Amino acid sequence: MADTVIVDSAGAQMKLYEVKPEGAIKGAVIVIQEAFGITDHIMDVCGRLAAEGYVAVAPHVFHRSGDPVIGYDKMQEVIPHIMGLNRA
Protein backbone atom coordinates (compact mmCIF):
# COMPACT_ATOMS: atom_id res chain seq x y z
CA MET A 1 0.00 0.00 0.00
CA ALA A 2 1.48 3.34 -1.10
CA ASP A 3 1.06 6.48 0.98
CA THR A 4 2.69 9.86 1.57
CA VAL A 5 3.76 10.53 5.14
CA ILE A 6 4.73 13.97 6.48
CA VAL A 7 7.67 14.20 8.92
CA ASP A 8 9.53 17.05 10.57
CA SER A 9 12.95 17.75 9.08
CA ALA A 10 14.82 20.36 11.12
CA GLY A 11 11.73 22.54 11.38
CA ALA A 12 10.43 21.96 7.85
CA GLN A 13 7.76 19.57 6.67
CA MET A 14 9.13 16.78 4.47
CA LYS A 15 7.15 14.17 2.59
CA LEU A 16 8.15 10.51 2.52
CA TYR A 17 6.78 8.30 -0.22
CA GLU A 18 6.11 5.03 1.61
CA VAL A 19 5.05 1.62 0.34
CA LYS A 20 4.30 -1.23 2.74
CA PRO A 21 4.17 -4.90 1.79
CA GLU A 22 0.88 -6.77 1.93
CA GLY A 23 2.31 -9.68 3.89
CA ALA A 24 4.97 -10.14 6.52
CA ILE A 25 7.57 -7.38 6.76
CA LYS A 26 11.17 -8.52 6.24
CA GLY A 27 12.75 -5.12 6.95
CA ALA A 28 12.88 -1.59 5.63
CA VAL A 29 14.77 0.23 2.88
CA ILE A 30 15.35 3.94 2.33
CA VAL A 31 15.32 4.72 -1.39
CA ILE A 32 17.27 7.88 -2.17
CA GLN A 33 15.89 9.84 -5.08
CA GLU A 34 17.83 10.57 -8.19
CA ALA A 35 18.59 14.18 -9.01
CA PHE A 36 15.16 14.48 -10.61
CA GLY A 37 12.95 14.12 -7.52
CA ILE A 38 10.47 11.44 -6.54
CA THR A 39 9.79 10.29 -10.09
CA ASP A 40 7.63 7.42 -11.32
CA HIS A 41 10.83 5.35 -11.43
CA ILE A 42 11.56 5.94 -7.72
CA MET A 43 7.96 5.09 -6.84
CA ASP A 44 8.26 1.91 -8.93
CA VAL A 45 11.47 0.92 -7.09
CA CYS A 46 9.63 1.35 -3.77
CA GLY A 47 6.75 -0.77 -5.07
CA ARG A 48 9.07 -3.55 -6.18
CA LEU A 49 10.80 -3.59 -2.80
CA ALA A 50 7.42 -3.76 -1.06
CA ALA A 51 6.45 -6.67 -3.29
CA GLU A 52 9.50 -8.49 -1.90
CA GLY A 53 8.41 -7.84 1.69
CA TYR A 54 10.18 -4.60 2.58
CA VAL A 55 8.75 -1.30 3.77
CA ALA A 56 10.25 1.21 1.32
CA VAL A 57 10.41 4.95 1.90
CA ALA A 58 11.73 7.64 -0.40
CA PRO A 59 12.28 11.02 1.27
CA HIS A 60 11.52 14.10 -0.82
CA VAL A 61 15.04 15.52 -0.57
CA PHE A 62 14.15 18.73 -2.41
CA HIS A 63 11.35 19.62 0.04
CA ARG A 64 12.91 23.01 0.84
CA SER A 65 13.18 24.09 -2.79
CA GLY A 66 9.68 23.37 -4.02
CA ASP A 67 9.75 19.54 -4.15
CA PRO A 68 9.91 19.40 -7.95
CA VAL A 69 9.80 16.39 -10.21
CA ILE A 70 12.15 17.31 -13.05
CA GLY A 71 12.29 15.68 -16.47
CA TYR A 72 15.29 13.47 -17.19
CA ASP A 73 16.14 15.74 -20.13
CA LYS A 74 16.26 18.89 -17.96
CA MET A 75 19.55 18.51 -16.07
CA GLN A 76 20.10 22.29 -15.97
CA GLU A 77 16.91 22.63 -13.87
CA VAL A 78 18.30 20.13 -11.34
CA ILE A 79 21.44 22.10 -10.45
CA PRO A 80 19.83 24.81 -8.26
CA HIS A 81 18.07 22.14 -6.19
CA ILE A 82 21.23 20.11 -5.71
CA MET A 83 23.23 23.23 -4.83
CA GLY A 84 20.61 24.12 -2.23
CA LEU A 85 21.22 20.91 -0.28
CA ASN A 86 23.24 21.12 2.89
CA ARG A 87 23.70 19.21 6.13
CA ALA A 88 20.87 21.01 7.89
ZAGUFI-891345 format. One record per residue (C-alpha): residue number from 0; x, y, z. Coordinates in pm, 1 decimal, m for minus. Example, Ala and Ser with C-alpha at 12.3 -4.5 7.8 and 13.67 -1.06 7.14 Angstrom:
2
+------+----------+----------+----------+
: resi :       c1 :       c2 :       c3 :
+------+----------+----------+----------+
:    0 :   1230.0 :   m450.0 :    780.0 :
:    1 :   1367.0 :   m106.0 :    714.0 :
+------+----------+----------+----------+
***
This chain:
88
+------+----------+----------+----------+
: resi :       c1 :       c2 :       c3 :
+------+----------+----------+----------+
:    0 :      0.0 :      0.0 :      0.0 :
:    1 :    147.7 :    334.4 :   m109.8 :
:    2 :    106.5 :    648.2 :     97.6 :
:    3 :    268.5 :    985.7 :    157.0 :
:    4 :    376.4 :   1053.2 :    513.8 :
:    5 :    473.5 :   1397.1 :    648.4 :
:    6 :    766.6 :   1419.9 :    892.2 :
:    7 :    953.1 :   1704.9 :   1057.2 :
:    8 :   1294.6 :   1774.8 :    907.7 :
:    9 :   1481.7 :   2036.2 :   1112.0 :
:   10 :   1173.1 :   2254.4 :   1137.7 :
:   11 :   1043.0 :   2196.3 :    785.0 :
:   12 :    775.7 :   1956.6 :    666.8 :
:   13 :    913.0 :   1678.1 :    446.5 :
:   14 :    714.5 :   1417.1 :    258.7 :
:   15 :    815.3 :   1051.1 :    251.7 :
:   16 :    677.7 :    830.5 :    m21.7 :
:   17 :    610.5 :    503.4 :    160.9 :
:   18 :    505.4 :    162.3 :     34.3 :
:   19 :    429.6 :   m123.4 :    273.5 :
:   20 :    416.7 :   m490.1 :    179.0 :
:   21 :     88.2 :   m676.6 :    192.8 :
:   22 :    231.1 :   m968.4 :    389.0 :
:   23 :    497.2 :  m1014.4 :    651.7 :
:   24 :    756.9 :   m738.1 :    676.5 :
:   25 :   1117.3 :   m852.2 :    623.9 :
:   26 :   1274.8 :   m512.4 :    695.3 :
:   27 :   1288.2 :   m159.1 :    562.9 :
:   28 :   1477.0 :     22.9 :    288.2 :
:   29 :   1535.1 :    394.2 :    232.6 :
:   30 :   1532.1 :    472.4 :   m138.8 :
:   31 :   1727.3 :    787.6 :   m216.6 :
:   32 :   1588.9 :    984.0 :   m507.7 :
:   33 :   1782.9 :   1056.8 :   m819.3 :
:   34 :   1859.5 :   1418.3 :   m901.0 :
:   35 :   1515.6 :   1448.4 :  m1061.1 :
:   36 :   1295.2 :   1412.4 :   m751.5 :
:   37 :   1047.2 :   1143.6 :   m654.5 :
:   38 :    979.4 :   1029.0 :  m1008.6 :
:   39 :    763.4 :    741.6 :  m1131.7 :
:   40 :   1083.4 :    534.9 :  m1142.6 :
:   41 :   1156.3 :    594.1 :   m772.3 :
:   42 :    796.3 :    509.2 :   m684.4 :
:   43 :    826.4 :    191.4 :   m892.7 :
:   44 :   1147.2 :     91.8 :   m708.6 :
:   45 :    962.6 :    135.5 :   m377.4 :
:   46 :    675.3 :    m76.5 :   m506.6 :
:   47 :    906.8 :   m354.7 :   m618.4 :
:   48 :   1079.8 :   m359.4 :   m280.2 :
:   49 :    741.9 :   m376.0 :   m105.7 :
:   50 :    644.9 :   m667.2 :   m329.3 :
:   51 :    949.9 :   m848.8 :   m190.1 :
:   52 :    840.5 :   m783.8 :    168.8 :
:   53 :   1018.0 :   m459.9 :    257.7 :
:   54 :    875.0 :   m130.0 :    376.6 :
:   55 :   1025.4 :    120.9 :    132.4 :
:   56 :   1040.6 :    494.8 :    190.4 :
:   57 :   1172.7 :    764.3 :    m40.3 :
:   58 :   1227.6 :   1102.3 :    127.0 :
:   59 :   1151.6 :   1409.8 :    m81.9 :
:   60 :   1503.6 :   1551.9 :    m56.6 :
:   61 :   1415.1 :   1873.3 :   m241.0 :
:   62 :   1134.9 :   1961.9 :      4.4 :
:   63 :   1290.8 :   2300.8 :     84.3 :
:   64 :   1317.9 :   2409.2 :   m278.7 :
:   65 :    968.2 :   2337.0 :   m402.1 :
:   66 :    975.1 :   1953.6 :   m415.3 :
:   67 :    990.9 :   1940.2 :   m795.1 :
:   68 :    980.0 :   1639.5 :  m1021.2 :
:   69 :   1215.1 :   1731.3 :  m1305.4 :
:   70 :   1228.6 :   1567.8 :  m1646.9 :
:   71 :   1528.8 :   1347.1 :  m1719.0 :
:   72 :   1614.4 :   1573.8 :  m2012.7 :
:   73 :   1626.4 :   1889.4 :  m1795.7 :
:   74 :   1954.6 :   1850.8 :  m1607.5 :
:   75 :   2009.6 :   2228.8 :  m1596.7 :
:   76 :   1691.2 :   2262.6 :  m1386.7 :
:   77 :   1830.3 :   2012.8 :  m1134.0 :
:   78 :   2143.6 :   2209.5 :  m1045.1 :
:   79 :   1983.1 :   2480.8 :   m825.9 :
:   80 :   1806.7 :   2213.6 :   m619.5 :
:   81 :   2123.3 :   2010.9 :   m570.9 :
:   82 :   2323.0 :   2322.7 :   m483.3 :
:   83 :   2061.0 :   2411.6 :   m223.4 :
:   84 :   2121.8 :   2091.0 :    m28.0 :
:   85 :   2324.4 :   2112.0 :    289.3 :
:   86 :   2369.5 :   1920.7 :    612.6 :
:   87 :   2087.0 :   2101.3 :    789.0 :
+------+----------+----------+----------+
***
